[in-house]
Amino acid sequence: MEQAVEYFAVFGGTDFQINPKYSLETTIENYVLNKYKYLRNDVNMLVTGKDEFSSILTGLALGDRRTNSAFRRANVEFDEGISLVDELCKLNILKLEKSLQSMSNLEDQYTVSEKLLFNIPFVRFWFAFISPIFKGIRDGNYEEFEKLFQNRKAEFTETIFEQLSHELVKFNLKDDSIYSIGRYWDDDIDIDLLCTTKKGVAIAGSCKYTNSKVKKSELNNLKQKCKDAKINVDTFMLFSKSGFSSELKSQKGENLKLFTVKSLKSLI
């Protein structure tokens, strides 16, 4: 499943006939880098060829997904940036996400920057790794791409792993319809997953796409975030690429659910 997640992070939303016997890097070279000139035209048509769109999308693809951060990276003013984002949402390239501040009992809440999600994983991949360094790729020099991709691959894939974790929660809770699901963030706190069911069960989750097992400290960290945000939680969920420590697994029960990348198989 790890391979499937990493392939989906790159090729999701395309109709490429991928052969999984080849490495992800080889597949990217064969299907994307070697065909850059053809794919560039397809992507330009999708985003209507606006240079301003490219700047915003590049700013989002490897950033923290906050609108304000993307506008700074793209060097555009807020009003112009919001207008561009509205157009990109209408084109179904992006979708806006708001922090689930309604689950917080903080008295002095303030408006935080919205976040943005790519609707098509491949478009995010393109603007993260292809568009910013297109000249070398266009000229057949892939060295810069290879270095950039290896340095940012895990971080890049974690966002997709987080989104798939949300889908897994929806799938597992099908008998108890979800009232709301999303994320919480403010200037100091980020919580990967927050969910409330129609039965009133509050869930908080953390997603880690690393080569290390998740330890009890991650659960403690999540609990502290919820405490600081004054969010009352009934069940904690942890999602890990590489499994969990024995100490953490021993605490699994009604109030703590543990999922690995293999758990995503139920979504297929």
C-alpha positions, 0 to 999 in steps of 0.5 A: 500500500505504501507504493500505491500511496506514493504513486497516487500522490504523483499520478492521481487524477490521470489515466496513465497505465502505470506498471508497478514493477518499475520504481516511482522515479523511473515511472516519473521519468518515463511518463512525465519528464520525457513527455514534458513538452506534451504534458505542459500543453495539457496542464496549460489548457487546464489552468487556462495558461495564466502566469498568475495561476502558475505562481499561486499553484506553485506557492501552494504545492509545497507550502503549508496550504494557507492562502496568505502563505501562498500569496506571499510565495507568489508575490501577489497582494491579498485581494488579487490572490483571493480573486485568482483562488476564486477562479481556480476553485471555479475551474475545479483545480482547488477547493477551499478549506476552513479551520474547524474552529467551531469545535474549539471552546476558546473564548478569544477566537480570531479569523485564521487564513483558509487553506487550499487543497488540490482536487487533482494530485497530479496537478499538485505534483506538477506545480511542486516539482515540474513547473518551478524548474521546467527549463532543465527538464525541457532541455533533458537535464533531470538532475535538479528534479531528482534532487528536489524530489528526493528531498521533498518526497516524504513531506509531499506524500504526507499531505496525500496520506493525510487526505486518504486518512480522512477518507478512511475515517469516513469509510469506517464510520459509515454506520454512524454518519459524520456531522463534520470532518476536517482539520483545525489550525490557528497561528500556533496549533495544527491538528491533522484531523477533527471529526464529529459524528451525528451521535456526538462523538468527537475524534482527533487524529494525527498523521505521520508519513515517516520511516520511524514508528510512531511513539506515545509522545505523538499521542501526548502531543496530540492530546496537548494540542487539543487541550490548548485549543480547548477541544473536547475529544472522545477518541484519538486516532493515529495514522502511521506509515511505519507502524507504532511502538509496542507501548502505544499498541498496548493502549489501543482500545475504544479511546485510541485507534491506530491505523497504518498505511496498510489500513488504506487497502479497504478504500480500494 
